[in-house]
Amino acid sequence: MEYKQRIESNYQIMLGKPVIKGTRITVELILKKLAGGFTVDDLLGSYDQLKKEDILAAIEYAANVIADEETIEPVK
């Protein structure tokens, strides 16, 4: 899946946080709901405008952000 087809970031929408295109549903919200115990079906039932592919794109986006993250070892 190519998350860029479903995720956008625009400073005029939710202060530039990544959202599902055409909505104000943030990637952050989706991830927090999943981490809090919501299932994909729960999310789909709670947010009519979401599709399963949107949720998977949010997870893929987050994984790519973490994969590209640089870590620095602390100086001891």
N, CA, C and O atoms as CSV, one atom per row, in Angstrom:
chain,resi,resn,atom,element,x,y,z
A,1,MET,N,N,0.839,-1.187,0.000
A,1,MET,CA,C,0.000,0.000,0.000
A,1,MET,C,C,0.880,1.245,0.000
A,1,MET,O,O,1.938,1.269,0.628
A,2,GLU,N,N,0.452,2.228,-0.678
A,2,GLU,CA,C,1.169,3.502,-0.714
A,2,GLU,C,C,0.393,4.502,0.149
A,2,GLU,O,O,-0.622,5.047,-0.285
A,3,TYR,N,N,0.878,4.738,1.374
A,3,TYR,CA,C,0.146,5.596,2.301
A,3,TYR,C,C,-0.027,7.014,1.785
A,3,TYR,O,O,-0.970,7.700,2.181
A,4,LYS,N,N,0.854,7.467,0.915
A,4,LYS,CA,C,0.782,8.849,0.423
A,4,LYS,C,C,-0.501,9.115,-0.368
A,4,LYS,O,O,-0.887,10.270,-0.547
A,5,GLN,N,N,-1.153,8.072,-0.834
A,5,GLN,CA,C,-2.428,8.242,-1.538
A,5,GLN,C,C,-3.562,8.528,-0.565
A,5,GLN,O,O,-4.616,9.009,-0.981
A,6,ARG,N,N,-3.371,8.245,0.717
A,6,ARG,CA,C,-4.455,8.378,1.696
A,6,ARG,C,C,-4.153,9.354,2.830
A,6,ARG,O,O,-5.066,9.780,3.538
A,7,ILE,N,N,-2.890,9.709,3.008
A,7,ILE,CA,C,-2.483,10.587,4.107
A,7,ILE,C,C,-2.005,11.912,3.534
A,7,ILE,O,O,-1.269,11.944,2.548
A,8,GLU,N,N,-2.434,13.014,4.164
A,8,GLU,CA,C,-1.937,14.322,3.744
A,8,GLU,C,C,-1.622,15.167,4.974
A,8,GLU,O,O,-2.125,14.921,6.070
A,9,SER,N,N,-0.791,16.151,4.761
A,9,SER,CA,C,-0.446,17.097,5.812
A,9,SER,C,C,-0.547,18.495,5.220
A,9,SER,O,O,0.155,18.829,4.266
A,10,ASN,N,N,-1.428,19.308,5.796
A,10,ASN,CA,C,-1.688,20.654,5.296
A,10,ASN,C,C,-1.812,21.566,6.509
A,10,ASN,O,O,-2.623,21.300,7.396
A,11,TYR,N,N,-1.040,22.614,6.564
A,11,TYR,CA,C,-1.037,23.478,7.739
A,11,TYR,C,C,-2.409,24.079,8.030
A,11,TYR,O,O,-2.657,24.534,9.146
A,12,GLN,N,N,-3.295,24.088,7.048
A,12,GLN,CA,C,-4.639,24.640,7.248
A,12,GLN,C,C,-5.628,23.609,7.811
A,12,GLN,O,O,-6.755,23.953,8.168
A,13,ILE,N,N,-5.202,22.361,7.885
A,13,ILE,CA,C,-6.046,21.300,8.436
A,13,ILE,C,C,-5.350,20.701,9.646
A,13,ILE,O,O,-4.261,20.139,9.526
A,14,MET,N,N,-5.963,20.816,10.793
A,14,MET,CA,C,-5.436,20.242,12.038
A,14,MET,C,C,-3.988,20.672,12.299
A,14,MET,O,O,-3.171,19.889,12.783
A,15,LEU,N,N,-3.692,21.922,11.969
A,15,LEU,CA,C,-2.368,22.515,12.213
A,15,LEU,C,C,-1.232,21.741,11.553
A,15,LEU,O,O,-0.101,21.754,12.039
A,16,GLY,N,N,-1.534,21.071,10.449
A,16,GLY,CA,C,-0.499,20.367,9.700
A,16,GLY,C,C,-0.245,18.941,10.132
A,16,GLY,O,O,0.621,18.271,9.569
A,17,LYS,N,N,-0.987,18.459,11.125
A,17,LYS,CA,C,-0.811,17.051,11.518
A,17,LYS,C,C,-1.252,16.164,10.355
A,17,LYS,O,O,-2.158,16.539,9.611
A,18,PRO,N,N,-0.639,15.014,10.187
A,18,PRO,CA,C,-1.070,14.120,9.115
A,18,PRO,C,C,-2.485,13.603,9.378
A,18,PRO,O,O,-2.804,13.137,10.472
A,19,VAL,N,N,-3.321,13.699,8.345
A,19,VAL,CA,C,-4.719,13.275,8.436
A,19,VAL,C,C,-5.057,12.371,7.257
A,19,VAL,O,O,-4.324,12.309,6.270
A,20,ILE,N,N,-6.182,11.670,7.383
A,20,ILE,CA,C,-6.718,10.922,6.258
A,20,ILE,C,C,-7.257,11.954,5.275
A,20,ILE,O,O,-8.030,12.831,5.662
A,21,LYS,N,N,-6.863,11.861,4.018
A,21,LYS,CA,C,-7.287,12.836,3.014
A,21,LYS,C,C,-8.796,13.001,3.018
A,21,LYS,O,O,-9.549,12.031,3.101
A,22,GLY,N,N,-9.217,14.256,2.927
A,22,GLY,CA,C,-10.635,14.571,2.860
A,22,GLY,C,C,-11.348,14.542,4.200
A,22,GLY,O,O,-12.567,14.698,4.260
A,23,THR,N,N,-10.584,14.340,5.289
A,23,THR,CA,C,-11.186,14.307,6.629
A,23,THR,C,C,-10.337,15.165,7.567
A,23,THR,O,O,-9.309,15.722,7.181
A,24,ARG,N,N,-10.799,15.248,8.791
A,24,ARG,CA,C,-10.011,15.862,9.859
A,24,ARG,C,C,-9.595,14.791,10.872
A,24,ARG,O,O,-9.303,15.094,12.029
A,25,ILE,N,N,-9.573,13.549,10.423
A,25,ILE,CA,C,-9.178,12.421,11.280
A,25,ILE,C,C,-7.670,12.265,11.185
A,25,ILE,O,O,-7.132,11.959,10.121
A,26,THR,N,N,-6.993,12.480,12.313
A,26,THR,CA,C,-5.534,12.430,12.312
A,26,THR,C,C,-5.014,11.005,12.435
A,26,THR,O,O,-5.678,10.120,12.974
A,27,VAL,N,N,-3.813,10.817,11.921
A,27,VAL,CA,C,-3.098,9.547,12.104
A,27,VAL,C,C,-2.935,9.297,13.595
A,27,VAL,O,O,-3.084,8.168,14.063
A,28,GLU,N,N,-2.633,10.336,14.325
A,28,GLU,CA,C,-2.460,10.226,15.773
A,28,GLU,C,C,-3.707,9.651,16.440
A,28,GLU,O,O,-3.596,8.761,17.283
A,29,LEU,N,N,-4.883,10.141,16.079
A,29,LEU,CA,C,-6.131,9.649,16.663
A,29,LEU,C,C,-6.314,8.162,16.377
A,29,LEU,O,O,-6.660,7.387,17.268
A,30,ILE,N,N,-6.082,7.779,15.145
A,30,ILE,CA,C,-6.238,6.368,14.771
A,30,ILE,C,C,-5.299,5.492,15.596
A,30,ILE,O,O,-5.712,4.462,16.129
A,31,LEU,N,N,-4.045,5.900,15.700
A,31,LEU,CA,C,-3.073,5.100,16.452
A,31,LEU,C,C,-3.412,5.038,17.937
A,31,LEU,O,O,-3.271,3.987,18.562
A,32,LYS,N,N,-3.857,6.154,18.502
A,32,LYS,CA,C,-4.231,6.160,19.924
A,32,LYS,C,C,-5.435,5.263,20.178
A,32,LYS,O,O,-5.482,4.553,21.183
A,33,LYS,N,N,-6.404,5.293,19.274
A,33,LYS,CA,C,-7.578,4.434,19.436
A,33,LYS,C,C,-7.174,2.960,19.348
A,33,LYS,O,O,-7.623,2.149,20.158
A,34,LEU,N,N,-6.338,2.609,18.383
A,34,LEU,CA,C,-5.871,1.221,18.256
A,34,LEU,C,C,-5.076,0.804,19.500
A,34,LEU,O,O,-5.259,-0.298,20.016
A,35,ALA,N,N,-4.204,1.680,19.973
A,35,ALA,CA,C,-3.406,1.378,21.162
A,35,ALA,C,C,-4.282,1.241,22.401
A,35,ALA,O,O,-3.945,0.511,23.333
A,36,GLY,N,N,-5.408,1.949,22.402
A,36,GLY,CA,C,-6.324,1.894,23.538
A,36,GLY,C,C,-7.286,0.716,23.505
A,36,GLY,O,O,-8.121,0.573,24.398
A,37,GLY,N,N,-7.177,-0.131,22.481
A,37,GLY,CA,C,-7.985,-1.328,22.452
A,37,GLY,C,C,-9.064,-1.365,21.385
A,37,GLY,O,O,-9.732,-2.386,21.218
A,38,PHE,N,N,-9.245,-0.265,20.658
A,38,PHE,CA,C,-10.204,-0.285,19.550
A,38,PHE,C,C,-9.721,-1.264,18.492
A,38,PHE,O,O,-8.519,-1.401,18.265
A,39,THR,N,N,-10.649,-1.934,17.856
A,39,THR,CA,C,-10.320,-2.778,16.714
A,39,THR,C,C,-10.538,-1.968,15.438
A,39,THR,O,O,-11.103,-0.875,15.469
A,40,VAL,N,N,-10.086,-2.514,14.333
A,40,VAL,CA,C,-10.338,-1.864,13.042
A,40,VAL,C,C,-11.843,-1.725,12.840
A,40,VAL,O,O,-12.315,-0.680,12.392
A,41,ASP,N,N,-12.588,-2.757,13.162
A,41,ASP,CA,C,-14.046,-2.695,13.010
A,41,ASP,C,C,-14.665,-1.633,13.911
A,41,ASP,O,O,-15.622,-0.968,13.515
A,42,ASP,N,N,-14.124,-1.466,15.128
A,42,ASP,CA,C,-14.616,-0.406,16.018
A,42,ASP,C,C,-14.428,0.960,15.367
A,42,ASP,O,O,-15.336,1.791,15.371
A,43,LEU,N,N,-13.241,1.184,14.810
A,43,LEU,CA,C,-12.959,2.468,14.157
A,43,LEU,C,C,-13.874,2.689,12.961
A,43,LEU,O,O,-14.402,3.785,12.772
A,44,LEU,N,N,-14.059,1.659,12.162
A,44,LEU,CA,C,-14.921,1.789,10.988
A,44,LEU,C,C,-16.356,2.092,11.401
A,44,LEU,O,O,-17.053,2.834,10.709
A,45,GLY,N,N,-16.799,1.535,12.506
A,45,GLY,CA,C,-18.138,1.802,13.010
A,45,GLY,C,C,-18.292,3.178,13.628
A,45,GLY,O,O,-19.381,3.752,13.617
A,46,SER,N,N,-17.201,3.707,14.169
A,46,SER,CA,C,-17.245,5.010,14.832
A,46,SER,C,C,-17.064,6.187,13.873
A,46,SER,O,O,-17.561,7.283,14.135
A,47,TYR,N,N,-16.362,5.968,12.776
A,47,TYR,CA,C,-16.043,7.042,11.830
A,47,TYR,C,C,-16.481,6.601,10.433
A,47,TYR,O,O,-15.774,5.862,9.747
A,48,ASP,N,N,-17.653,7.067,10.034
A,48,ASP,CA,C,-18.242,6.643,8.751
A,48,ASP,C,C,-17.344,6.902,7.554
A,48,ASP,O,O,-17.363,6.141,6.587
A,49,GLN,N,N,-16.555,7.974,7.610
A,49,GLN,CA,C,-15.740,8.334,6.444
A,49,GLN,C,C,-14.462,7.508,6.315
A,49,GLN,O,O,-13.766,7.597,5.304
A,50,LEU,N,N,-14.147,6.700,7.341
A,50,LEU,CA,C,-12.938,5.860,7.289
A,50,LEU,C,C,-13.179,4.574,6.519
A,50,LEU,O,O,-14.268,4.001,6.532
A,51,LYS,N,N,-12.121,4.144,5.849
A,51,LYS,CA,C,-12.094,2.838,5.199
A,51,LYS,C,C,-10.936,2.044,5.812
A,51,LYS,O,O,-10.007,2.619,6.380
A,52,LYS,N,N,-11.004,0.746,5.691
A,52,LYS,CA,C,-9.938,-0.102,6.239
A,52,LYS,C,C,-8.585,0.321,5.683
A,52,LYS,O,O,-7.593,0.338,6.413
A,53,GLU,N,N,-8.534,0.657,4.414
A,53,GLU,CA,C,-7.274,1.078,3.781
A,53,GLU,C,C,-6.710,2.344,4.420
A,53,GLU,O,O,-5.493,2.528,4.460
A,54,ASP,N,N,-7.591,3.222,4.922
A,54,ASP,CA,C,-7.140,4.434,5.608
A,54,ASP,C,C,-6.418,4.079,6.901
A,54,ASP,O,O,-5.378,4.655,7.220
A,55,ILE,N,N,-6.971,3.135,7.635
A,55,ILE,CA,C,-6.375,2.712,8.900
A,55,ILE,C,C,-5.028,2.051,8.649
A,55,ILE,O,O,-4.061,2.317,9.363
A,56,LEU,N,N,-4.961,1.201,7.649
A,56,LEU,CA,C,-3.690,0.556,7.299
A,56,LEU,C,C,-2.670,1.589,6.826
A,56,LEU,O,O,-1.481,1.461,7.116
A,57,ALA,N,N,-3.120,2.600,6.109
A,57,ALA,CA,C,-2.217,3.667,5.659
A,57,ALA,C,C,-1.675,4.445,6.848
A,57,ALA,O,O,-0.505,4.828,6.849
A,58,ALA,N,N,-2.502,4.687,7.861
A,58,ALA,CA,C,-2.045,5.389,9.063
A,58,ALA,C,C,-0.956,4.592,9.772
A,58,ALA,O,O,0.033,5.159,10.236
A,59,ILE,N,N,-1.139,3.287,9.854
A,59,ILE,CA,C,-0.131,2.421,10.487
A,59,ILE,C,C,1.153,2.424,9.663
A,59,ILE,O,O,2.251,2.512,10.214
A,60,GLU,N,N,1.013,2.329,8.355
A,60,GLU,CA,C,2.191,2.351,7.482
A,60,GLU,C,C,2.931,3.681,7.600
A,60,GLU,O,O,4.161,3.706,7.653
A,61,TYR,N,N,2.186,4.780,7.641
A,61,TYR,CA,C,2.800,6.112,7.792
A,61,TYR,C,C,3.624,6.150,9.083
A,61,TYR,O,O,4.783,6.566,9.075
A,62,ALA,N,N,3.024,5.719,10.175
A,62,ALA,CA,C,3.720,5.749,11.462
A,62,ALA,C,C,4.970,4.869,11.430
A,62,ALA,O,O,6.012,5.255,11.962
A,63,ALA,N,N,4.876,3.715,10.823
A,63,ALA,CA,C,6.037,2.819,10.724
A,63,ALA,C,C,7.156,3.473,9.925
A,63,ALA,O,O,8.328,3.346,10.278
A,64,ASN,N,N,6.801,4.169,8.856
A,64,ASN,CA,C,7.821,4.845,8.044
A,64,ASN,C,C,8.464,6.005,8.789
A,64,ASN,O,O,9.665,6.239,8.653
A,65,VAL,N,N,7.683,6.729,9.569
A,65,VAL,CA,C,8.249,7.823,10.364
A,65,VAL,C,C,9.263,7.268,11.354
A,65,VAL,O,O,10.350,7.824,11.511
A,66,ILE,N,N,8.913,6.180,12.018
A,66,ILE,CA,C,9.822,5.566,12.990
A,66,ILE,C,C,11.050,4.992,12.290
A,66,ILE,O,O,12.166,5.104,12.798
A,67,ALA,N,N,10.849,4.386,11.144
A,67,ALA,CA,C,11.979,3.801,10.407
A,67,ALA,C,C,12.984,4.864,9.987
A,67,ALA,O,O,14.184,4.596,9.929
A,68,ASP,N,N,12.505,6.061,9.695
A,68,ASP,CA,C,13.387,7.139,9.247
A,68,ASP,C,C,13.954,7.959,10.395
A,68,ASP,O,O,14.755,8.867,10.175
A,69,GLU,N,N,13.546,7.647,11.607
A,69,GLU,CA,C,13.982,8.391,12.781
A,69,GLU,C,C,15.458,8.122,13.056
A,69,GLU,O,O,15.923,6.985,12.977
A,70,GLU,N,N,16.169,9.169,13.374
A,70,GLU,CA,C,17.582,9.013,13.736
A,70,GLU,C,C,17.700,8.929,15.235
A,70,GLU,O,O,17.020,9.652,15.963
A,71,THR,N,N,18.563,8.049,15.698
A,71,THR,CA,C,18.812,7.951,17.122
A,71,THR,C,C,20.244,8.356,17.402
A,71,THR,O,O,21.154,8.122,16.607
A,72,ILE,N,N,20.407,8.965,18.551
A,72,ILE,CA,C,21.735,9.423,18.963
A,72,ILE,C,C,22.022,8.800,20.321
A,72,ILE,O,O,21.229,8.909,21.257
A,73,GLU,N,N,23.154,8.156,20.404
A,73,GLU,CA,C,23.542,7.564,21.679
A,73,GLU,C,C,23.971,8.667,22.645
A,73,GLU,O,O,24.706,9.578,22.263
A,74,PRO,N,N,23.518,8.586,23.887
A,74,PRO,CA,C,23.916,9.604,24.865
A,74,PRO,C,C,25.402,9.491,25.196
A,74,PRO,O,O,25.976,8.402,25.192
A,75,VAL,N,N,26.000,10.624,25.477
A,75,VAL,CA,C,27.411,10.662,25.873
A,75,VAL,C,C,27.469,10.352,27.358
A,75,VAL,O,O,26.750,10.940,28.166
A,76,LYS,N,N,28.346,9.410,27.698
A,76,LYS,CA,C,28.458,9.018,29.122
A,76,LYS,C,C,29.660,9.629,29.742
A,76,LYS,O,O,29.919,9.416,30.927
